């Protein structure tokens, strides 16, 4: 049977059909709750069950603990209603009018930019464009029914080609195909845009971007979007990008980020290597990327932070920035790149 769900504090009401999670039902009826992985791993969709019962579903025990469950917390991407519900959650109005579509595309260009990173440029059919917000992602729909999620690395205004940054994960069926047999002109299908990791443009607070590995992709989209709009409406909003990788070769677009710093007085780029090789001859910052932020700022009380990359980095940044650096919880925005059997994010 179907169940009525009421969102607080907005009072919006929608209905979940049998087998639908809270998030699936909300998105289907035009109520954009926060979400990221849709796989119970990232925690972006976590909210409170004020009234009613749910099946908590399959999820990471680190993302939703047993103690949190007893206090009424749930991951709405996994939670199946077992009764009528009253839930507490934010709603993301900016994505409400952007349609999620399923489209074909053609591989226009493949560029190996690091030993284990390839940039794929996708061409949509003639006269088609994808409307999205900087930071969102798409799901590549594979022939076996699985999905592979990738952040869009191009800015929304630069939409002739969609750019994906693909890391070669051992055992990853899609990434293995990309690195061994994918050819230009190959046809793919995708669904998107997806996710609630996007730039909050209504704020004038200075921004700290924190990326690890290919978490640089959606942040590249955000930064290029900021620069494009500042050409039309000048902004002095300060921006700092911390990009953490293991070795120097993993900074696959360091020259691009360096060129932004040369062209924009309000932008600073700080690369951080965790395990530099002797041949890197590295004289820059080392260690964990989020700790580099903490070394440079006594307080983050007046900032916005956008973090994207590995779950370990994003979780550590979220905890330390809020608990130790006075960052308001509602000014931390993140996207974890998770790996699972059915879908993954890179």
N, C-alpha and C positions, 0 to 999 in steps of 0.2 A: 504494500500500500504506500501511497505518497504521504509526505509529512510537511507541514507548514513550518517554515523557519523565519524567525524575526531577528533582524540585525539591530543591535543597540550600539551607539546611541541614536542612529538615524531613524529607527522605526520601520525601515524597509522590510517588506515581506516577500518571500519567494517560496517555491515548493520543490522538494526533492523527490524524484521518482525512484522506484525500487532499484537498488544497485548503484545509485548516484552518490558520490561524496558530496559533502557540503560545498566544497569549492566548485566542483563540476556543475552543480545545480545553480549556484550563484552566478557563475560566468555565463551559463546558458541563458539566464534570464536578465542579463545586463547589469548585474551588481558586481563590479570588479573588486573582489577582496584581494589583499596582498598575496602574492605567491611567487615562487621561483622554480624549484626543481619539479614540483608535482609528484615527488617520489618519496616523501617522508624523510628527506635527508637534510634539507637546508634550514628549515625552521621559519622561513619567511611568512608562512601562512598561519603561524601559531596564534590562537585566540582562546577565548574563554567560553565554556558552556555555562551559561547562567541558569538555564532551566532545561530539563530533558536529559535523555541518555543517547550515547553513541557507541558504536563499535569503533575503537580507536584505529583499527586497521594495522597493516604492516608498515613499520617505520624504524628509523634508527633510534636505539635506546638512549643515545647521547643527545639526540635532538628533542625528544620528549621523554622525560624521566617518569618513573612510577610516582614519585612525590608530586610532580606537576599534575599528573592525572588526578590525584586525590584532591587537588585544589581546583579542578574543573578545567584545566588547560587541555587543548587538543590541537592536532594538526589537521586543518580543514581539508587539505588535499587527500587525506587518508580516512577521515572520520565519516562513517556511514550512520545516518540518523536511525535510531531505534524508536523514536517518538517525536512528537512536535518539539521544536527547539527554540530557545531564546539564546542567541550568541552575542558576544561582544567582540567587535572587530572594526578596524578602520576600513574605509572604502576609498579606492583610488580613482577619483573622478577624471583624471587626465586621460585615462585609457578607455573611458566608457564609450566614446564614439568612434573608436578605431576598430574596424572589422577584422576578425580573425579569418583568414582565407586559406584554402588549399590550392596551390598553384604548381604548374610544371616550370622547370627552369633548365637551362643548358649550361654546362661547364664551359666558360669562356676562356679561362686562363688558370694555369697551375704554376705556382712559384714557390720553390723550396727556399725558405729564408733562414732556416737553421737545420741542423742534422735531423731534428725530430719535429719540425714545424713546417707546414705547407699552408700557403694562402690560396684559397679557392675563390675565384671571382665567378659569380653566377649571373647569367643573362636571363631576364624574364621574357615572355613572349612579346611580340611587337605591340605597342600601345598599352602595355601593362606596367604598373608601378605598384610598389608595396608601401603603403603608408604605415610608419612606425615611429616610435619615440626612441631617441638616442639611448642605448643601453639595453633594449629589448633583444629577444632571441627568436630563432625559428627552429622547428623540428624537421629534420630530414626524415622522410618516410621511407623506410627500407622495404625491400620486396618481401622479407620474411615477417613483416608486420611490426617489427621493432622500430623505435624512434631514436634518433641521435640529435641532441640539442646543441646548437651553436649560436653564440652571440653574434649579432651583426656588428662588424667592425667599421663599416662605412657610416658616415653621418646621414641623417634623413634627407638633407638637401642634395646629397651626392648619390642619387639612387639609380643611376643608369645600370650599375653593376652592384650586386650584393656581395660583400666580402666576408669570408669566414676564415678564422685562424684555427687550423686543425693540428693538434698534437698527436703524434704516433704513440698510442697507448698499447703496450704488449697485450695481445689477445683481443684487442678491439676490432670487431669485424668491419666497421665502416672505416676506421683509420687505417687498418691494414689494406683495405681496397684503395684508399687514397694514395698510399705510399708505394703500392706495388703495381696496380693495374688501371687506375682511373686515367681516362684520356680526355683531352679537350673535345667538346661537342657532345659529351655524354649527357643524357637526359636524366634529371632527378625530379622528385616531387617533394614539396615541403608544406608545412602548416605554420602560419604565423601572421602577425607578430605575437609573441607571448611574453609573459613576465611583467613584474612591477618594479624592476630595477631600471630606473630612468632618472634623468636630471630634473630636479625640482627648480624650475626657472623662476618661480615667484620669490625666491629668497635672494637676498643680496649678501649673505654671509660668505666669507672666504671658504674655499673648497680645498680639502685634502683628498686626493685620489690615491688609493693604495692597491697596487696590482701585484699578483704573483703569476709568473709564467704567461700563458695565453689569456689570463684574466685582463691583460692589457687590451684585448679586442673591444669590449663594450666601452671601456674608458676612452679609447681612441675615438670612438663614435661620439661620445659626450663632449670631449675636448674640441674636436673639430667642429661640432655643432655650436659650441660657445664662441669659437673664433669667427665662424661664419656670421652669426647673428651680431657680433660686436662690430663687424664691418658696417652694418646698417644702423646699429644703435650702440655707440661706443660704451664700453663697460670697463671699470677699473677693478672689478671683482678679482681678488687675488686667488691664484690657483697654484697648487703644488702637487706634482706627481711623483710618488715614490713607486718605483718598479723593481720588484725583487725577483731575482732568478738565481739559479745555482752557479752557472759559469757565464763568462762574458759572451760566448756564442749564443746563449739563450736570450740575450737582449736583442732580439731579431730585428727590431725597428728602432734601435737606439738613435740612429742618425736622424730619423724623422722627429723623434721627441726632442732631440738636441736642436733641430731647426726651429721648432716651436719656441724654444727658449730664446733663440736669437731674434725671432720676429716679434715676440710679444713681451713687453716689459712686465706684465702682471703674471707671467708664467715661469715656474721653476721646475726643472727636471732633476730628480735625484735617483740614480740607479744604485741598487744595493745587491751585492753578490754574497750568497751564503757559503759557497765552496769554490772560490776562485782557483783556477789551475795555475801552476807556475808559469806556463806559457801565456797566460792572460796578461801578465805584467800589470796587475791591477793595483792602482793607487787610490781608488775611490772607497766608498763606504762598504762595509762588510757586516755580516750577521743577519738577523731576522728583519724583514722589511718593516713590520709594524713597530719593532723596537727602535728602528731608526727614527720613526715619527716621534716616539716618546722622548728620544734624546734631544730632539730639536724644539719641542714645544712643552712648556711647563704646564699649560692648560689648554684644553680644546673646547672650553665652555662656549666660545663665540664662533665655532666652526661647524661646517657640514663635512661629513666623511662619507666617501663612496669607496667600498672595498670589494674587490672581485678576485677570485682565484681559488686556491685549495681550501677545503673545509677547515684545516688546521689553522691557516693564516687568518681567515675571516673570523673564526670563532675566537681566536686569541685577541685579534684587534678589537672585536666587539666587547669582550670582557674587560680588557685592560684600558681601553679608551674611556669607557663609561665609569669603571670602578676607580681608576687611578688618575685619569686625565680630565675628569669633570665634563665629558661630552654628554649632552642630553641624548637619551635613548632614541628619541624621535628624530634626531639629526644624523643617525647612522643608517646608511642604506647599503645593502650588500647583495651579492649573488655568488653562491658557492658552485664551483664546478665539481659535480658529483659523478660517480661512476656506479652503475647498477646493471643488473642482468637485462633489463627491458629498455632502459633509456639512460642516457648519460649526457653530461654537459661539458663542453670544452671551449 
